[in-house]
Amino acid sequence: MTVSRFTRVLRKVFFTAVALVSLFLGGIVCLMCQVLAGRDAPTYRVEGHIVSHEQGALPVGGDEDAVSHTIAVDAGNRLYRVTAVGPDLDLPAGQPVALDVSTADGSIAYLRAGGGVIDLRPGVVRPVLLICAALLALGAVYFGAVRLNVYPPVATWLALALGALLAPVVVFVRV
């Protein structure tokens, strides 16, 4: 095998590796954008009452004393189950409640009971950090590919910019 043929084979292998890593990192960005879009999707209100309440120990983050509360809400045509860690869902059976259900994925965003509102949506810190880390890693992979002259530099940076702009847009438009 000559040096030029070895270089071509090495570039093909490296091109495939860059493409696979790029797809993986782009998938992380899309998934986290979808999580954020589902978090802030429109909701519809369902009213019902609590039919059961269960309490159990659920060690979270090394805290052995954390207590989870699970309630079942009868909304007429459907039974919803809600679980949360902490005292927020410590509600008696029979209490009337209103649920704000997400139109994106059917998860419960808010629970309204007795004049109070309990936010049950997932946080935003972890998805935003994963999006930033994936985009930085994607930029580093493409920068390494450009430095090794695998891709033409203009095409690489256009693909990176286009992917970074279109992935979140596509997810938000879908919802």
C-alpha positions in Angstrom: 0.0 0.0 0.0 1.5 3.3 -1.0 1.4 6.5 1.1 -1.2 8.2 -1.0 -3.5 5.2 -0.9 -3.0 4.9 2.8 -3.8 8.6 3.1 -7.0 8.2 1.1 -8.1 5.2 3.2 -7.3 7.2 6.4 -9.4 10.1 5.1 -12.3 7.9 4.3 -12.3 6.3 7.7 -11.9 9.8 9.3 -14.7 11.2 7.2 -17.0 8.3 8.3 -16.1 8.9 11.9 -16.7 12.6 11.7 -20.0 12.0 10.0 -21.1 9.5 12.7 -20.0 11.8 15.6 -21.8 14.7 13.9 -25.0 12.7 13.6 -24.8 11.7 17.2 -24.2 15.3 18.4 -26.8 16.7 16.1 -29.3 14.1 17.6 -28.5 15.3 21.1 -29.2 18.9 20.1 -32.5 18.0 18.4 -33.6 15.8 21.4 -32.8 18.5 23.9 -34.6 21.1 21.8 -37.6 18.8 21.7 -37.5 18.5 25.5 -37.5 22.3 25.8 -40.3 22.6 23.2 -42.4 20.1 25.0 -41.8 21.8 28.3 -43.3 25.1 27.1 -45.9 23.7 24.8 -49.5 25.0 25.0 -51.8 23.2 27.6 -55.4 22.5 28.0 -57.2 22.3 31.4 -58.8 19.2 32.8 -60.7 19.3 36.0 -61.2 16.4 38.4 -60.7 15.2 41.9 -58.1 13.1 43.7 -59.1 9.5 44.1 -55.9 8.1 45.8 -52.8 9.3 47.4 -49.6 7.2 48.0 -46.5 8.2 49.8 -43.1 6.5 49.6 -39.4 6.9 50.2 -37.5 7.8 47.1 -33.8 8.4 47.5 -32.9 11.3 45.3 -29.3 12.7 44.9 -28.0 10.9 48.0 -30.9 12.2 50.1 -32.3 9.2 51.9 -35.1 11.2 53.5 -36.7 12.3 50.3 -40.4 11.4 50.1 -42.4 11.0 46.9 -46.1 11.6 46.7 -48.2 9.9 44.0 -51.8 11.0 43.4 -54.4 9.6 41.0 -56.8 12.2 39.6 -60.1 11.1 38.1 -60.9 13.5 35.3 -64.2 11.9 34.2 -63.0 10.0 31.1 -59.4 9.5 32.1 -57.4 8.7 35.2 -54.1 10.7 35.6 -51.3 9.7 37.9 -48.9 12.3 39.1 -45.7 11.7 41.1 -43.4 14.4 42.6 -40.7 14.5 45.2 -41.4 16.8 48.1 -44.4 17.9 50.1 -46.2 19.7 47.2 -48.5 16.8 46.3 -49.4 15.9 49.9 -53.1 16.4 49.1 -56.1 14.5 50.5 -58.3 12.2 48.5 -61.5 13.8 47.3 -59.9 17.3 46.9 -60.9 19.0 43.6 -58.0 19.8 41.3 -57.3 21.2 37.8 -54.6 19.8 35.6 -52.9 21.7 32.8 -52.0 19.0 30.3 -49.4 19.6 27.6 -50.7 19.3 24.0 -47.2 18.2 22.9 -46.8 14.9 24.8 -49.8 14.7 27.2 -47.6 15.3 30.3 -49.0 17.3 33.2 -47.4 20.8 33.3 -49.3 22.3 36.3 -51.6 21.1 39.0 -53.9 23.6 40.6 -55.3 22.7 44.0 -56.8 24.9 46.7 -55.7 28.2 45.2 -52.1 27.0 44.7 -50.3 26.1 41.6 -47.7 23.3 41.5 -45.2 23.4 38.5 -44.5 19.8 37.4 -42.5 20.6 34.2 -38.9 19.4 33.9 -36.1 22.0 34.4 -34.3 23.8 31.6 -30.7 23.8 32.9 -29.7 20.2 31.9 -31.1 20.5 28.3 -29.5 23.9 27.7 -26.1 22.6 29.0 -26.4 19.5 26.8 -27.2 21.7 23.8 -24.2 24.0 24.4 -21.9 21.1 25.0 -23.0 19.2 21.9 -22.6 22.3 19.7 -19.1 23.0 21.1 -18.2 19.4 20.5 -19.6 19.6 17.0 -17.6 22.7 16.3 -14.4 21.0 17.7 -15.0 18.0 15.5 -15.5 20.1 12.4 -12.5 22.3 13.3 -10.4 19.2 13.5 -11.7 17.9 10.2 -10.9 21.3 8.6 -7.4 21.3 10.0 -6.8 17.9 8.5 -8.2 19.1 5.1 -10.8 16.4 5.0 -13.6 18.9 4.1 -13.5 22.1 2.3 -13.6 24.7 5.1 -16.4 26.8 3.7 -18.7 23.8 3.3 -17.9 22.6 6.8 -18.8 25.8 8.5 -21.9 26.3 6.3 -23.0 22.8 7.3 -22.3 23.5 11.0 -24.2 26.8 10.9 -27.1 25.4 8.9 -27.4 22.4 11.2 -27.2 24.5 14.4 -29.9 26.8 13.1 -32.3 24.3 11.5 -32.3 21.6 14.2 -34.1 23.6 16.8 -36.4 25.3 14.3 -37.5 22.0 12.9 -38.3 20.7 16.4 -40.2 23.9 17.4 -42.2 23.9 14.2 -43.2 20.3 14.7 -44.8 21.1 18.0 
